[in-house]
Amino acid sequence: MDPYRITIYCQNGGPTLFRITTTSLGCLPLVRIPAMPKTSAQARARKIRLLLFDVDGVLTDGKMYFLPQQDKTTENTQLSARGSIEFKGFHAHDGVAISLARLGGLRTGLITKRYSETVALRARDLKLEFVLQGIHDKGRAFKDTVKQAGLGLDEACFVGDDIVDLPAMRYAGLAIAVQNARAEVKRGSHYITPHAGGEGALRDAVEMILKAQGKWKKVLEAYLTEHPTVQ
């Protein structure tokens, strides 16, 4: 039996048998189908109008500090660390990043699994538009927030560091991992920041987006003129 055989059934007669030999195949030109081009991080960044991010490990270095609370009469039952006062450190560069993002027309917000009064205070200082704490399904929260903002998923970015951020990153038009993110998160990202979480990673994300959109120089001049006080 020939290794290559094609049988074609015609309307006006019986089957017509064509035999293709290895010799005839060698005469056929090879046709290579190119792979679909991947959209670059810069091309994705040009569409972004909403920047959402995690807190622990992105806005902070991931470390959490707790001080036992002596007076529990005003205890907030929403807090992740009940019975203690939670401390977090924030980088001034990231504070400036939010001001730069606002000047560049980017809307901002955070989505975090924990609930912390420290985060709520920082969010108010930075005037974040979207503040979602105590979120277990970040993918759903991300989609809902984008819809609430009246935008498409390709117009929203998410910055994460750990596997709990992957659902949101997979929906994002631009997924950014911080420098010290877990390996799975880096593999699932379109861009990795030069700096680690809590060390200016969010600033890296904002600068990358604004530069891709051609707004960086104009935003920088506007910031130097306005002299925002929040850092």
Phi, psi and omega in degrees: 000136179292142181291337182236118182213131179238128178248124181243128179265121181265153182291326187263011182188189181283187181292142176251126186258127176246132177248129179246121181266166178296331179294314181292326178296326180294340180275346183282139178289143177281133179247118179259126179264116182293147177291153177298130181295140178275139179286128181289160178299323180294321178294321177295319183296331181295339181269348190289132177233349180225127180245115178244151185206159174283170179255290184293116181097351177238297177282339175236177179276004178096345179280145178234137182240134184235138176238124181306136180268122182284313181261110184258012182291335181252026184297131178270117184290349178280341185297141178289328182247075182290145180084008179211162176260127184260131179248142174221152177250138181238145182271136180299327180299324179287329175296316177297325181302320180294320177296318178296318179299316180298317179296332180272005178084015178267132174272148188227157177184168181236150175227115184225149181284326181274165174238124184218134176293330177298318179293319179300319179294315180296321180297322177292320179300319183275353181058046177290139182283323183240123180228107181240110178247158180070032184264124179264330178250091184289332178297312179294318179298321179297311180299317180297320181292319178297318178296317178300325180283353180074031183239170173266160181299329180287353179259006183238143180243147173229136179249124182221175181222338184230171187299335178295343180272347185301318179303318178290319181296326181290335177273339188288144174294329175225116179256123182242133175251142176282163186303323182261024178292160176294156186302320181297325181288319178298319180294331181269009184254163174262341184208142178241128184289149176294331183255157180280166176300137182079359182237023179106015181296320180294325176298318177302316182296315181295314180297318180300316182293313182294324178292320178297328181272359179072024184254352193302309184297318180295318180294319180299316179294321179295321179295316181294333179281319185279333180052062177300148184268335183282131176228000000 
